[in-house]
Amino acid sequence: MQTAYITHPSFLLHEMGAWHPECPARLTAIADRLLVRSLLDLMVPFDAPEATQEQLLRAHDARHYYELHGAAPQEGYVAVDPDTSMNAHTWTAALHAAGAAVLGAELVAKEGFSRAFCPVRPPGHHAERGQPMGFCFFNNVAVGAYHALDELGFDRVAIVDFDVHHGNGTEDIIAGDDRLFMVSTFERNLYPNLGEEPRGLNMCNVPLDPYSDGDALRRAVVEEWLPRLRKFAPEMIFISAGFDAHREDDISRLGWRDEDFGWVTRQVIEVARECAAGRVVSLLEGGYHLPALARSVEAHVRALLDVD
């Protein structure tokens, strides 16, 4: 079974200012690392399409779509929240980022691929049904998950989120939809300061204490995630793959190492093998220390590819 690598040139054109940590160099660092380590040779490249309005409106309301489109500048920057801005290329990049999730779902559902890795920008898991926030404009994983449910005929889809920040947008969109189940870890009392109390029975949120390490992650996964995922028995799994819990990333206070990202990915893949014919679509979220990001993504991709 093959693994897809889905990206798009527009992801390098979206940027929010020279000072901003969510920068185009993140994708360059990832691609360079995977190239040097010969991992790109093991994946099939695809250009992400633009998500259609119909696909986006399964996860977002129409007001959000039209207001975001209307805010897109012809030049310079337009702020949509204190940390999040659009430039002239953001709208196009956001469409392609959501489209990567749709294509990933299509490839693993019916084109003979077992997995897809999507190094996308802008990220998505903070984007709520009705508003952009936290560097995010459209909720990429939610768009992909609803495409799998509403167009590809799946009945149960899981979302796994191991970004250091809680995926509040994903939770806002899917809470209460029993076709979807989300498991997440995140640092307690960190932006967006949500997630301690799940908003629906289809959520398993596990906050981790500041300065905890990969052992806390492993306990959360083994004791909380895996039993709930196996009980749900998803037919496809999406990953919101954030790498900002790394001990070298100063945006957080968790102490994960490169190998922790490989370990958690392998646990998810094992569930996918048992329940979902191995179908996994992974989309990049956070991770801002470039060397740590590149190494951690390598560990993640090696797990997706089943190579040491």
DAUR-V192015 format. One record per residue. N is the residue number from 1. RES is the residue in three letters. PSI is psi in whole degrees, -180 to 180 (NA if undefined). D_LAST is the distance of its C-alpha to the last C-alpha in Angstrom with 2 decimals. Layout:
# DAUR-V192015
N,RES,PSI,D_LAST
N,RES,PSI,D_LAST
This chain:
# DAUR-V192015
1,MET,141,16.94
2,GLN,160,16.52
3,THR,130,15.51
4,ALA,150,18.30
5,TYR,108,18.49
6,ILE,117,21.97
7,THR,-173,23.89
8,HIS,144,27.41
9,PRO,-28,29.39
10,SER,-22,31.64
11,PHE,-26,28.96
12,LEU,-12,29.55
13,LEU,-28,33.31
14,HIS,128,33.53
15,GLU,158,34.11
16,MET,20,36.25
17,GLY,151,37.48
18,ALA,-24,36.27
19,TRP,-14,36.07
20,HIS,133,33.88
21,PRO,-26,30.31
22,GLU,85,29.23
23,CYS,161,29.37
24,PRO,-29,28.24
25,ALA,-21,26.27
26,ARG,-46,23.64
27,LEU,-35,22.62
28,THR,-43,23.01
29,ALA,-42,20.67
30,ILE,-50,17.94
31,ALA,-42,18.58
32,ASP,-43,18.77
33,ARG,-46,15.44
34,LEU,-33,13.66
35,LEU,-49,15.89
36,VAL,-35,15.34
37,ARG,9,11.54
38,SER,22,12.31
39,LEU,-28,10.95
40,LEU,-30,14.58
41,ASP,-20,14.89
42,LEU,1,12.77
43,MET,157,15.17
44,VAL,120,18.90
45,PRO,144,21.09
46,PHE,146,24.09
47,ASP,131,26.91
48,ALA,134,27.65
49,PRO,170,31.20
50,GLU,134,33.72
51,ALA,143,34.04
52,THR,164,37.54
53,GLN,-41,40.14
54,GLU,-44,40.07
55,GLN,-42,36.34
56,LEU,-36,36.71
57,LEU,-4,39.78
58,ARG,-29,38.01
59,ALA,-21,36.37
60,HIS,155,39.04
61,ASP,162,42.80
62,ALA,-35,44.86
63,ARG,-45,46.28
64,HIS,-47,42.87
65,TYR,-51,42.12
66,TYR,-36,45.51
67,GLU,-41,45.78
68,LEU,-43,42.41
69,HIS,-40,43.40
70,GLY,-27,46.76
71,ALA,-17,45.34
72,ALA,123,43.25
73,PRO,159,44.96
74,GLN,-26,45.88
75,GLU,163,45.25
76,GLY,-154,44.37
77,TYR,148,42.86
78,VAL,123,43.90
79,ALA,134,42.74
80,VAL,-14,41.97
81,ASP,175,41.30
82,PRO,-24,41.38
83,ASP,0,37.72
84,THR,124,37.28
85,SER,158,38.97
86,MET,142,39.16
87,ASN,-170,39.72
88,ALA,-15,40.88
89,HIS,-3,37.41
90,THR,-46,36.23
91,TRP,-47,37.76
92,THR,-44,36.10
93,ALA,-40,32.66
94,ALA,-38,33.02
95,LEU,-43,33.96
96,HIS,-33,30.94
97,ALA,-45,28.58
98,ALA,-37,30.02
99,GLY,-29,30.01
100,ALA,-40,26.25
101,ALA,-39,25.99
102,VAL,-48,28.57
103,LEU,-42,26.89
104,GLY,-44,23.52
105,ALA,-42,25.44
106,GLU,-44,27.22
107,LEU,-42,24.20
108,VAL,-17,22.43
109,ALA,-38,25.87
110,LYS,9,27.31
111,GLU,14,25.57
112,GLY,12,22.80
113,PHE,143,19.92
114,SER,-32,17.76
115,ARG,160,16.70
116,ALA,136,17.98
117,PHE,128,17.11
118,CYS,95,20.39
119,PRO,91,20.71
120,VAL,156,24.39
121,ARG,141,27.33
122,PRO,157,29.51
123,PRO,-177,27.59
124,GLY,-18,29.33
125,HIS,-8,29.10
126,HIS,-13,32.27
127,ALA,118,34.43
128,GLU,176,36.81
129,ARG,-35,38.83
130,GLY,8,41.66
131,GLN,145,40.44
132,PRO,154,37.84
133,MET,163,36.67
134,GLY,47,33.99
135,PHE,1,32.81
136,CYS,145,32.60
137,PHE,-53,35.00
138,PHE,149,33.84
139,ASN,96,31.53
140,ASN,-48,28.78
141,VAL,-37,27.03
142,ALA,-40,30.46
143,VAL,-45,31.58
144,GLY,-41,28.60
145,ALA,-43,29.02
146,TYR,-30,32.74
147,HIS,-42,32.21
148,ALA,-39,30.07
149,LEU,-48,32.88
150,ASP,-22,35.93
151,GLU,-28,35.05
152,LEU,-2,32.29
153,GLY,13,33.80
154,PHE,152,31.36
155,ASP,-26,33.02
156,ARG,123,30.42
157,VAL,135,27.83
158,ALA,149,25.85
159,ILE,127,24.96
160,VAL,127,22.45
161,ASP,112,23.22
162,PHE,24,21.45
163,ASP,153,23.30
164,VAL,-20,25.29
165,HIS,140,28.44
166,HIS,138,29.63
167,GLY,68,29.55
168,ASN,-35,33.31
169,GLY,-44,33.78
170,THR,-44,31.56
171,GLU,-43,33.39
172,ASP,-39,36.72
173,ILE,-41,36.08
174,ILE,-9,34.70
175,ALA,129,36.44
176,GLY,-8,38.50
177,ASP,106,37.02
178,ASP,2,36.02
179,ARG,-13,33.99
180,LEU,145,31.43
181,PHE,133,29.65
182,MET,132,27.97
183,VAL,143,25.98
184,SER,151,25.58
185,THR,154,25.17
186,PHE,161,26.97
187,GLU,130,28.82
188,ARG,142,32.29
189,ASN,36,35.29
190,LEU,155,33.41
191,TYR,134,34.19
192,PRO,20,35.24
193,ASN,40,36.43
194,LEU,168,36.02
195,GLY,-16,34.07
196,GLU,-40,35.45
197,GLU,108,37.58
198,PRO,145,35.91
199,ARG,-4,38.14
200,GLY,164,37.58
201,LEU,-12,36.64
202,ASN,26,33.63
203,MET,141,31.95
204,CYS,92,29.89
205,ASN,127,29.92
206,VAL,95,28.65
207,PRO,142,29.85
208,LEU,142,28.24
209,ASP,144,30.46
210,PRO,143,30.38
211,TYR,6,28.62
212,SER,162,26.49
213,ASP,-163,22.84
214,GLY,-22,19.60
215,ASP,-37,21.26
216,ALA,-40,23.81
217,LEU,-48,21.30
218,ARG,-38,19.73
219,ARG,-43,23.28
220,ALA,-43,24.24
221,VAL,-49,21.45
222,VAL,-42,21.95
223,GLU,-30,25.72
224,GLU,-55,26.68
225,TRP,-57,24.27
226,LEU,-43,22.84
227,PRO,-39,26.27
228,ARG,-40,27.85
229,LEU,-44,25.24
230,ARG,-35,25.44
231,LYS,-40,29.20
232,PHE,-33,29.32
233,ALA,65,27.12
234,PRO,152,26.19
235,GLU,-12,26.06
236,MET,147,23.96
237,ILE,130,22.06
238,PHE,142,22.28
239,ILE,125,20.41
240,SER,98,22.32
241,ALA,95,19.43
242,GLY,141,21.10
243,PHE,20,19.51
244,ASP,2,22.84
245,ALA,3,22.38
246,HIS,143,20.47
247,ARG,-22,22.47
248,GLU,-6,23.12
249,ASP,113,24.55
250,ASP,8,28.27
251,ILE,-12,29.04
252,SER,-179,28.22
253,ARG,19,28.46
254,LEU,165,25.32
255,GLY,42,22.90
256,TRP,154,19.35
257,ARG,171,16.54
258,ASP,-47,13.42
259,GLU,-23,11.33
260,ASP,-34,14.09
261,PHE,-35,13.48
262,GLY,-40,9.94
263,TRP,-49,11.63
264,VAL,-35,14.62
265,THR,-41,12.97
266,ARG,-34,11.37
267,GLN,-42,14.94
268,VAL,-41,16.51
269,ILE,-37,14.53
270,GLU,-43,15.63
271,VAL,-41,19.15
272,ALA,-39,18.93
273,ARG,-41,18.09
274,GLU,-37,21.02
275,CYS,-26,23.49
276,ALA,25,22.73
277,ALA,28,21.32
278,GLY,5,17.97
279,ARG,114,19.84
280,VAL,132,18.48
281,VAL,119,19.87
282,SER,132,18.68
283,LEU,136,21.16
284,LEU,134,21.12
285,GLU,-107,23.67
286,GLY,-175,24.05
287,GLY,110,22.47
288,TYR,-10,24.82
289,HIS,108,23.63
290,LEU,-47,22.18
291,PRO,-42,19.76
292,ALA,-39,18.46
293,LEU,-49,18.37
294,ALA,-44,16.36
295,ARG,-40,13.66
296,SER,-39,13.71
297,VAL,-39,13.62
298,GLU,-46,10.53
299,ALA,-40,8.83
300,HIS,-47,10.85
301,VAL,-39,10.14
302,ARG,-40,6.35
303,ALA,-42,7.64
304,LEU,-36,10.46
305,LEU,-8,8.83
306,ASP,41,6.85
307,VAL,150,3.82
308,ASP,NA,0.00
